Amino acid sequence: MILSWIFLVVEKHIRTISDLSDSSLSSTRNYSRRRTSNEVCSTNIAVYTNVIAFTLSELRTITRAFRSDYVIGEGGFGTVYKGYIDRNVRVGLKSLPVAVKVLNRNGRQGHREWLTEVNFLGQFRHPNLVKLVGYCCEDEHRLLVYDFMLRGSLENHLFHRTSMLLPWATRMMIAYGAAKGLAFLHNAKIPVIYRDFKTSNILLDSDYTAKLSDFGLAKTGPQGNETHVSTRVMGTYGYAAPEYIMTGHLTTKSDVYSFGVVLVELLTGRKAIDKNRPIKEQILVDWIRPKLNDKKKALEILDKRMDGQYSVRNAHKACNLAYYCLSQNSKARPLMTDIVHTLEPLQQTAMQTSLPTRLNTLSSSDYIVPRREHRSLIANCDSGITSIQPCM
């Protein structure tokens, strides 16, 4: 139960560092002390041709004055609303369903995290990253506008009883897509470490394509001769790499460990941390890793609801991949590009051999028609919470 001890240590450590004063953070969180909010935003946000600077008034229109029945997610960061943009909001805008995240000024994410997300998502475009449509920085208000993800979060589909079962083929497709998103970040000109990879931050579009969301904790990786980045410990219990928790040393291999946790959640249908399980099984990695490279035990821990949907050979390959991703030695973990190459044939084979299945978890109550002249459908979804917090 090594990780159990680590989590107890880091919880104490995190409570300590959360009370420390960070001059760069305090200067931006206290928006109006020295400079006006608009000055702070114009100084720190790069110009991105594909990102719209919305006014607060426009976002009130989009969300119908932030109506309570438009809420699709809440957490320590604030509230997420569903909405719709079109030419009635601003001339020239294309009709598009969106999700609007309103940051809680007293929440876990402040101006710095908001700015990080704008600048990372503003410069990157990739099929497996959620698209940032726009933002609003007006007075003390901080908002982000994203493409709406019809299927919500992976967390919902894996762990909410009201959701239909994700078959093996779809799980492999999601793992493959998420891996491509991380590999893209790691191989950018200046590497980016996502730092909060978990099921609630993986959103799914109408075709179940995985999209990484919530970049508030993302950080540029080591460059040149640097081996790691030293930083405050941030993330979510159950997903963070042990060496990062203990030392604050962050590398792309930290993301690889988190990917391994999500992969075993996909394989088993179990949560990273589940206090409703027997004590020895509450921390998924502690319980499962020794079984992943045992050919007999590996098959026994797979989600029973997927029986008959996969070949034994492919199941062993997926388990073996997870085993190495979760290595205590970060250098023994594979690169995300290697993970993509391993998953590609697994998801291709799974999609070719699976029976045609239409996954439809939406009911009529999930839909809204934002304007009478528009008949596009928007469904309920859940937004992941990015913070230093236990994974319940």
C-alpha positions in Angstrom: 0.0 0.0 0.0 2.8 2.3 -0.9 0.5 4.8 -2.7 -1.8 4.9 0.3 1.0 6.3 2.4 2.0 8.7 -0.4 -1.5 10.1 -0.6 -1.5 10.7 3.1 1.8 12.5 3.0 0.9 14.6 0.0 -2.5 15.6 1.5 -0.6 17.1 4.4 1.9 18.7 2.0 -0.8 20.2 -0.2 -2.6 21.7 2.8 0.7 23.4 3.7 1.5 24.8 0.2 -2.0 26.0 -0.3 -1.5 28.5 2.5 1.8 29.8 1.0 1.8 33.2 -0.7 2.7 33.0 -4.4 3.5 36.5 -5.6 2.7 35.8 -9.2 -0.6 34.3 -8.3 -1.6 36.9 -5.8 -0.8 39.7 -8.2 -3.2 38.3 -10.8 -5.9 37.0 -8.5 -6.3 40.4 -6.9 -7.4 41.8 -10.3 -8.1 45.3 -9.4 -5.4 46.2 -6.8 -2.8 47.7 -9.2 -4.2 47.4 -12.6 -7.7 47.1 -14.0 -8.9 43.6 -15.1 -9.0 44.6 -18.7 -5.4 45.8 -18.6 -4.3 42.5 -17.1 -6.0 40.5 -19.8 -4.8 42.6 -22.8 -1.3 42.4 -21.5 -1.2 38.6 -20.9 -3.4 37.1 -23.6 -1.8 36.5 -27.0 -3.8 37.3 -30.2 -5.4 34.2 -31.6 -7.3 34.6 -34.8 -9.7 31.7 -34.1 -10.6 32.7 -30.5 -13.4 35.2 -29.9 -13.2 37.8 -27.1 -16.8 37.8 -25.9 -18.4 40.5 -23.8 -20.2 39.6 -20.6 -23.4 40.8 -22.1 -23.0 38.5 -25.0 -22.5 35.5 -22.8 -25.5 36.4 -20.7 -27.5 36.2 -24.0 -25.9 32.9 -24.9 -26.8 31.3 -21.6 -30.2 33.1 -21.1 -28.8 35.2 -18.2 -27.0 32.1 -16.8 -30.3 30.3 -16.1 -30.2 27.6 -13.5 -31.7 25.0 -15.9 -28.8 25.6 -18.3 -26.3 24.3 -15.8 -24.4 21.2 -16.9 -21.6 21.1 -14.4 -20.5 22.5 -11.1 -17.4 22.3 -8.9 -14.6 24.1 -7.1 -13.8 26.0 -10.3 -17.3 27.4 -10.7 -20.2 26.6 -13.0 -20.6 25.4 -16.6 -23.7 26.4 -18.7 -24.9 25.1 -22.0 -25.6 27.8 -24.6 -25.8 28.7 -28.2 -24.0 31.3 -30.3 -25.2 32.6 -33.7 -25.5 35.8 -35.7 -28.1 37.1 -33.2 -25.4 37.2 -30.6 -22.9 38.9 -32.9 -23.0 39.5 -36.7 -20.8 37.0 -38.5 -20.8 34.3 -35.9 -21.6 30.7 -37.1 -24.4 28.8 -35.3 -22.8 26.6 -32.7 -23.8 24.9 -29.4 -21.3 25.8 -26.7 -20.4 25.2 -23.1 -19.6 28.3 -21.0 -17.5 27.9 -17.9 -17.8 30.7 -15.3 -15.0 30.8 -12.8 -15.9 31.2 -9.2 -13.8 34.1 -7.9 -13.3 32.2 -4.6 -12.8 28.8 -6.2 -9.9 26.5 -6.8 -9.0 28.1 -10.1 -8.0 31.7 -10.3 -6.9 34.1 -13.0 -3.6 32.4 -13.5 -5.3 29.0 -14.3 -7.8 30.8 -16.5 -5.0 32.5 -18.4 -3.1 29.3 -18.8 -6.1 27.6 -20.4 -6.7 30.5 -22.8 -3.1 30.6 -23.9 -2.7 26.9 -24.3 -6.0 26.1 -26.0 -5.7 29.4 -28.0 -2.5 28.2 -29.8 -3.2 24.5 -30.1 -5.6 22.8 -32.5 -5.9 19.0 -32.6 -8.8 16.6 -33.1 -8.3 15.2 -29.6 -8.2 18.6 -27.8 -11.4 20.4 -26.9 -11.7 23.6 -29.0 -11.7 26.9 -27.2 -14.3 29.1 -29.0 -13.7 32.2 -26.9 -13.3 33.8 -23.5 -14.4 36.8 -21.5 -12.3 38.9 -19.2 -14.4 41.8 -17.9 -13.9 43.4 -14.6 -13.6 40.6 -12.1 -15.4 38.1 -14.4 -13.5 35.2 -16.0 -15.3 32.9 -18.5 -14.3 30.4 -21.1 -16.4 29.2 -24.1 -15.8 25.7 -25.6 -17.3 23.6 -28.3 -20.2 21.6 -26.7 -19.4 17.9 -26.3 -22.6 16.0 -26.9 -21.7 12.9 -24.9 -20.3 14.5 -21.8 -17.3 13.1 -19.9 -15.8 9.7 -19.9 -16.3 9.6 -16.1 -20.1 9.8 -16.6 -20.1 6.9 -19.0 -17.9 4.6 -17.0 -19.3 5.2 -13.5 -22.8 6.5 -13.7 -25.5 3.8 -13.6 -27.8 5.8 -15.9 -25.3 5.5 -18.7 -25.3 2.6 -21.1 -22.3 0.3 -21.1 -19.3 1.4 -23.2 -18.2 -1.7 -25.2 -14.6 -2.8 -25.6 -14.3 -1.3 -29.1 -15.4 2.2 -27.9 -13.1 2.0 -24.8 -10.1 1.3 -27.0 -11.1 4.1 -29.4 -11.3 6.5 -26.5 -8.0 5.4 -25.0 -6.4 5.8 -28.5 -7.8 9.2 -29.0 -6.8 10.5 -25.5 -3.3 9.1 -26.1 -3.0 11.0 -29.4 -4.0 14.2 -27.6 -1.3 13.7 -24.9 1.3 12.7 -27.5 0.5 15.9 -29.5 1.1 18.0 -26.4 4.3 16.2 -25.4 5.8 16.6 -28.9 5.0 20.2 -29.4 7.9 22.6 -30.2 7.9 23.5 -26.5 6.5 20.3 -24.7 3.4 20.7 -22.7 2.7 18.6 -19.6 -1.1 18.2 -19.1 -0.7 17.5 -15.3 -4.4 16.6 -14.6 -5.2 13.7 -16.9 -8.3 11.9 -15.6 -11.7 10.6 -16.7 -13.6 13.7 -15.9 -11.3 15.8 -18.1 -11.8 13.5 -21.1 -14.9 14.7 -23.0 -16.6 12.8 -25.8 -18.2 14.2 -28.9 -21.2 12.7 -30.8 -18.9 10.0 -32.2 -17.2 9.2 -28.9 -14.0 10.9 -30.0 -11.9 11.7 -26.9 -11.2 15.4 -26.4 -8.8 16.6 -23.6 -10.3 19.5 -21.7 -9.5 21.8 -18.7 -5.9 23.0 -19.3 -5.8 25.1 -16.1 -3.0 23.1 -14.6 -1.0 22.5 -17.9 2.6 23.5 -17.8 5.5 23.8 -20.3 7.8 20.9 -19.9 11.6 20.6 -19.6 13.7 22.1 -22.4 17.2 21.7 -23.6 19.3 19.8 -21.1 16.6 20.0 -18.4 15.4 16.6 -17.1 12.3 17.9 -15.3 10.3 20.9 -14.2 10.1 21.7 -10.5 6.6 22.9 -9.5 4.0 22.9 -6.8 2.2 19.6 -6.5 -1.2 19.9 -8.2 -3.6 17.4 -9.6 -6.0 14.7 -8.3 -5.4 11.9 -5.9 -5.3 8.5 -7.5 -4.0 9.9 -10.8 -0.8 11.8 -10.0 2.6 10.0 -10.5 4.3 9.0 -7.2 7.6 10.7 -8.0 5.8 14.0 -8.7 3.9 13.8 -5.5 7.0 13.2 -3.4 9.4 15.6 -5.1 7.5 18.1 -7.2 9.5 17.0 -10.2 7.3 17.1 -13.3 8.0 15.3 -16.6 6.0 14.0 -19.5 6.3 10.6 -17.9 4.1 12.0 -15.1 1.3 12.2 -17.7 2.1 8.7 -18.8 1.4 7.4 -15.3 -1.9 9.2 -15.2 -2.8 7.7 -18.6 -2.1 4.3 -17.1 -4.6 5.0 -14.4 -7.3 6.0 -16.9 -6.5 2.9 -19.0 -7.0 0.5 -16.1 -10.3 2.4 -15.3 -11.3 1.7 -18.9 -10.3 -2.0 -18.6 -11.9 -2.7 -15.3 -14.8 -0.2 -15.0 -13.5 0.7 -11.5 -12.7 4.1 -10.1 -9.1 5.2 -9.4 -10.1 5.6 -5.7 -13.3 4.0 -4.4 -13.9 4.0 -0.7 -16.9 1.7 -1.2 -14.6 -1.2 -2.1 -12.8 -3.5 0.4 -9.8 -1.8 1.9 -7.2 -3.6 -0.2 -9.1 -2.6 -3.4 -9.8 1.0 -2.7 -6.8 2.4 -4.5 -7.0 0.9 -7.9 -3.3 1.0 -8.9 -2.2 -0.7 -5.6 -4.6 -3.5 -6.1 -4.4 -4.0 -9.8 -0.8 -3.5 -11.0 0.6 -6.9 -9.8 -2.2 -8.6 -11.7 -1.7 -6.8 -15.0 1.3 -8.9 -16.1 -0.2 -12.1 -14.9 -2.0 -13.7 -17.9 -4.6 -15.4 -15.9 -5.3 -12.7 -13.3 -5.3 -10.0 -15.9 -8.4 -11.5 -17.6 -10.1 -11.9 -14.2 -9.9 -8.2 -13.4 -11.4 -7.0 -16.7 -14.9 -5.5 -16.6 -17.2 -8.5 -16.7 -19.8 -6.5 -18.7 -17.4 -6.7 -21.7 -17.1 -10.5 -21.8 -17.0 -11.8 -25.3 -16.2 -8.4 -26.9 -12.4 -8.8 -27.1 -9.7 -11.3 -28.0 -7.5 -12.7 -25.2 -4.4 -11.6 -27.1 -5.6 -7.9 -27.3 -6.7 -7.9 -23.7 -3.2 -9.0 -22.6 -1.6 -6.4 -24.8 -3.8 -3.7 -23.2 -3.1 -4.9 -19.7 0.7 -5.1 -20.4 0.6 -1.6 -21.7 -1.1 -0.4 -18.5 1.5 -2.3 -16.4 4.4 -0.4 -17.9 2.6 3.0 -17.8 2.2 2.5 -14.0 5.8 1.7 -13.3 7.2 3.2 -10.1 10.3 4.0 -12.1 9.4 6.9 -14.4 12.2 6.0 -16.9 10.6 2.6 -17.4 7.4 4.1 -18.6 6.8 4.3 -22.4 6.6 7.5 -24.3 3.1 8.6 -25.4 4.1 8.1 -29.0 4.9 4.5 -28.2 1.5 4.2 -26.4 -0.3 5.5 -29.5 1.5 3.0 -31.7 0.5 0.1 -29.3 -3.1 1.2 -29.1 -3.6 1.9 -32.8 -3.9 -1.8 -33.9 -5.9 -2.7 -30.8 -8.6 -0.1 -31.5 -8.5 -0.9 -35.3 -9.1 -4.6 -34.6 -11.7 -3.9 -32.0 -13.7 -1.6 -34.4 -13.5 -4.1 -37.2 -14.7 -7.1 -35.2 -17.3 -5.4 -33.1 -20.9 -5.6 -34.0 -22.5 -2.4 -35.2 -23.7 -0.7 -32.0 -25.4 2.6 -31.6 -24.6 4.0 -28.2 -27.4 6.4 -27.2 -27.5 7.5 -23.6 -29.6 10.6 -24.2 -33.2 11.1 -23.3 -35.6 13.7 -24.5 -35.2 15.7 -21.3 -31.5 16.2 -22.2 -32.2 18.3 -25.2 -32.9 22.1 -25.5 -33.6 24.2 -28.5 -31.9 27.6 -27.6 -33.7 29.5 -30.3 -36.9 28.8 -32.1 -35.3 29.2 -35.5 -32.6 26.7 -34.6 -33.3 23.0 -34.3 -29.7 21.9 -33.3 -29.8 19.7 -30.3 -27.7 20.1 -27.2 -27.4 17.4 -24.6 -26.6 17.3 -21.0 -22.9 16.7 -20.0 -20.6 16.9 -17.1 -17.5 19.0 -16.8 -14.5 17.7 -14.9 -13.2 19.5 -11.9 -9.5 20.5 -11.9 -8.1 21.0 -8.5 -6.1 19.4 -5.7 -8.7 17.1 -4.4 -9.4 13.5 -3.6 -10.9 11.4 -6.3 -14.1 10.1 -4.7 
